[in-house]
Amino acid sequence: MKAAICSQYGPPEVLQLQEVAMPLCKDNEILVKIMATAVNSGDVRVRGLVVSGFLKIVMRLVLGFFKPRRPILGTVYAGIVVETGKNISQFKVDEKVFGITGFKFGTYAEYISVNEKSIVTHMPINASFEAAASLPFGWHTAIHFLERAGIENVKKPKVLIYGSTGSVGVAAVQLANYFNVALTVVCSSEGRELMRNLGVDNVICYDLQDFTQTPQKFDIIFDAVGKTSKPVCKHLLNTGGNFVTVGGLDMATEKVIHLQFIRQLFEKRKCRAIIDRVYPFSDIVAAHAYVDAGRKKGDVVVTMCEIDEVVK
Ligand SMILES: NC(=O)c1ccc[n+]([C@@H]2O[C@H](COP(=O)([O-])OP(=O)(O)OC[C@H]3O[C@@H](n4cnc5c(N)ncnc54)[C@H](OP(=O)(O)O)[C@@H]3O)[C@@H](O)[C@H]2O)c1
C-alpha cells in the first residue's frame, strides 16, 4: 500500500509517498481502507517539531528523539472495513467507519488496522468520507475544553470563542450553538462570512477592533487557537467565569462516546463539516504547507483514492 512516510522532523517536504507493507489484521482489529484523512494543526506540529523550550525535549521523548518512531503520521480517518479479526463483534466488512488514532498516528496510508475498542465508530449515515474525516480532531478538542469550562452546567451562558475559524474554532462555535449559549466570537474579517453562515451574529474582527475593549462580560471564554491568555481576558469574565485555552498544558482526550456524539449531531444536522480545501493523497506535501501557514478556515482533507474505486 501507499503511505506518506516522515523519516525526519522538518518542512512539509520530509513527507514522502512510499510503498510499504499492508498492516495485518489481528484478532481484535478491523482493517480499514482509508478513503479520507485530514491534515490538522497537530500533524504539522509533530512533523516540524514545532514547540518551544523544554516541550521540544518532551516531544522528542514521546514521539522519537531524532525522527518520529511511528513514521506514518496522520490521526484521523474515514473509510471502509475490508477485513475483521476473529473476535470482532461491532463491525462488519463493507461498513463505513471513522476514527481518531491520537499518538498511534498511521492514517496517512491507504489502510490501517485498528483495535475494535479504539476511538472508532460507524460514520454518520449522511456524511461523505471527506466530511467524516474532517470532524474528529476539531470536535474532540472543542468538546473537551467546553466540557471543562462547564458549558453544560450554566443556563444560557454567555460565551466568547477567541479564534473561531480554525478546526477547533468552527467545532466550538457549532457546539456552543447546540448548547444554545449567547455567543460572541473573535476572528479576522476574513472569517466573518463563515461565522455568519454558522449563525453567529456577534462577531468581533480582531483586525478591526480590540476585543479586550468590549463592554460585554462572559461566563466562559474559550481561546480556541492559543493566541490569547487569561491575564489578557480576565476583566471580561463574570464572577465565577471560566477561561480555557488550547494553548496550555491541558491536552484534549479522545473518547469513543464523543465520536458517537459527533455522529449523532451530524445526523441531526447540528454539526456541519467546514472544509477549506481537499487535496489528493499525492499532494500531501502541499496540504501540509497550507496548514503550516496557520490561516485555514475549518479543515483540510486529503482523499486517498477515487471514491468510485471501492463503490460496490
Ligand atoms: N491542547 C490540545 O489538546 C489541543 C488540541 C488540538 C489543537 N490544539 C492547538 O489548538 C490550536 C488551534 O488548532 P486548530 O487545529 O483549530 O488550528 P488551525 O485550524 O490551524 O487554526 C487556524 C485558524 O486560526 C485563525 N487565527 C490565526 N491567528 C489568529 C489570531 N491571532 N487570532 C484569532 N484567530 C487566529 C486563522 O484565521 P485568520 O488567520 O483569518 O485569523 C485560522 O482560521 C493549535 O495551536 C493547536 O496546536 C491543542
The ligand as a Gaussian input file, in Angstrom:
#p B3LYP/6-31G(d) Opt

LIG

0 1
 N       -4.347000      21.270000      23.842000
 C       -4.894000      20.416000      22.980000
 O       -5.281000      19.315000      23.328000
 C       -5.039000      20.844000      21.543000
 C       -5.799000      20.059000      20.673000
 C       -5.965000      20.478000      19.364000
 C       -5.376000      21.651000      18.948000
 N       -4.609000      22.361000      19.799000
 C       -3.983000      23.612000      19.372000
 O       -5.027000      24.499000      19.106000
 C       -4.629000      25.440000      18.142000
 C       -5.723000      25.580000      17.117000
 O       -5.883000      24.357000      16.424000
 P       -6.664000      24.330000      15.051000
 O       -6.499000      22.980000      14.516000
 O       -8.024000      24.894000      15.201000
 O       -5.762000      25.346000      14.220000
 P       -5.969000      25.880000      12.736000
 O       -7.200000      25.305000      12.153000
 O       -4.700000      25.721000      12.016000
 O       -6.190000      27.455000      13.047000
 C       -6.128000      28.330000      12.028000
 C       -7.156000      29.430000      12.247000
 O       -6.744000      30.299000      13.292000
 C       -7.056000      31.649000      12.900000
 N       -6.097000      32.545000      13.549000
 C       -4.786000      32.650000      13.285000
 N       -4.227000      33.585000      14.070000
 C       -5.215000      34.078000      14.859000
 C       -5.276000      35.053000      15.885000
 N       -4.189000      35.737000      16.266000
 N       -6.439000      35.291000      16.483000
 C       -7.555000      34.612000      16.131000
 N       -7.576000      33.679000      15.156000
 C       -6.415000      33.416000      14.533000
 C       -6.879000      31.630000      11.395000
 O       -7.687000      32.596000      10.747000
 P       -7.142000      34.084000      10.480000
 O       -5.691000      33.954000      10.134000
 O       -8.020000      34.585000       9.366000
 O       -7.372000      34.778000      11.778000
 C       -7.355000      30.237000      11.010000
 O       -8.727000      30.210000      10.680000
 C       -3.297000      24.936000      17.580000
 O       -2.248000      25.688000      18.147000
 C       -3.229000      23.502000      18.073000
 O       -1.906000      23.072000      18.253000
 C       -4.432000      21.991000      21.098000

